Amino acid sequence: MRVRVFWYFHFQVHTEASLIKMGFPTHLLNGPLTPCLCHLEKASLEKITADGYFCPQCNSKYCELPVTCQVCGLTLVKAPHLARSYYHLFPLPAFTETLLERSICVGCQSIVTEKVYSCPKCTQHFCLDCDLYIHETLHNCPGCL
């Protein structure tokens, strides 16, 4: 029991967090007529609107997202922005080239006689075209799902 408690606290103390504080602003369509902070320097009358995204921390107005709030420094995003950036934050590991005389690709069900690529997690075999499609478009291994 002592070893477990020591191990837990030992790694908790020495673990370094790398978190980014983000805000999810509210979008108001019928707010007061005000300029947004992203176009404040331009002093353009066409950017004085009633709608905009308001920072949840300091209530500053912006017309587009994602943006870093100029007043409080909070990163303002919408949930779809995080969903689209997920695969950039956690990329799929590269498949390993495996030497096999013959295999069937799990992705397209074709017989592969040349280079075969294997997922390091599920060890399923893929052809070169499916490997490229998985890493560039899907960002998820079909064998692992």
N, C-alpha and C positions, 0 to 999 in steps of 0.2 A: 504494500500500500504506500509506503514512504517513497519508494522509487517512482511510482506513477505520479504522485503529487509533485515530487521534485522535477521530474521530466516535464510535466505540464507547465509548471511555473518557469522553469529554465528556458523553454522555448518560447513562452509567451513574452518574457522580458526581452529576449534578443531578436524577436521577429520584427521586421520593419515593414510598416504598411505603406502602400503607395495608392492612396485613394484620391479621387478627384471629386470635389464637392460640386454637385450639379443642381440646378433648379429647373422646375417644370412650370413655366409661366402660364398665366391664365390669358386666354384670348378673348378680348371684349370687342364686340361689334358696335355697340352704342355708347361708347365712353365719351368723355369730354373732348372737344377739339383741341388737340395739343400736337406739337411736333415730336417726332421720335428722336431719340438720342443719336441714332446712326446718321441722320441727315441734319443735325442741328447746326453744323458748321456751314452747310450750304445755304441756310436760311431760305430755303425754297418754300413758297406758299403752297405748292402742290403736295408737299409732304405733311401738311397740317391736316390730319385726319381724325376721325372718331374711333377707328378700329386700330388694334395693335396688340402686341404681347407685352404683358406687364410683369416685371421681375418680382418674384415672390418675396424677396428679401428687402428691396428698397423701393419697389413700385415704379421703377423707371420704365419708359415705354420704348419698344423696338418694333420695327415693321416686319423684320424677317428673322428667322432662326436657322441654324444655330449661331450664337453670338456670345461673346464675353461681355458682361455688363460693365459699362464704363464707370459706373458709380461705385459698386461694391465688389467687382471682380468675379462674380458668380458666373459660371458657365451655364447658359440658358439653352435648353434643348427640348425637343418633343420626344415622346416615347419611340416613334418610328425611326428617329435618328439613331437611337441606341441599338435598335433591332438591326438596322442595316450595317452598323459598324461592328457587330458582334464577331463576325468571322475575321475581321482585321485584328481584333484584340486577342482572339484565341484561334490562330490558324490551324488548319488540318496538317498533321505531320506528313512529311514526304514519305511516299511509298518506297519500299526497298525493291531493287531489281533482283529477281529470283531466277536462277538457272534451272529451267524445266524443259524437257523436250516437247511436251504437249500439255496444255491445260485449257480449261474452259473459263472464259471471262464471265464473272458474276454480273457485270453491268449489262453487256449486250448479248450474252450467251453464245458468242462466237468462239471457235477453236483458235487458240493462240499457239503458234509454233515458234515465234521469235522471242522477243523480250516480254517477260511476264513481270508485273509489278504487284507486290503484296502489301496489304495494309498492316502496319506493325501491331495494331490492336486486335483485329479479328482474323488476321492471316488469310483473308480471301484474296483471290487472284484477279487481276484486271489487265486488259490490254492497254497499249500506249494511249489510244484515243480516249478510252474511258478514264484513264488516270488523269489526263489533261482536263477532261470535262469535269471530273470530280473536284479537282483542285482550283480550277478557274471559274466555275459556274456554281456547282452545288455547294461546295465548302463543307460537305458532310459525306462520310463514307456510307454507301448503301449497305454494305455488309455489317456495319456496326449498329445500324438502326433497328 
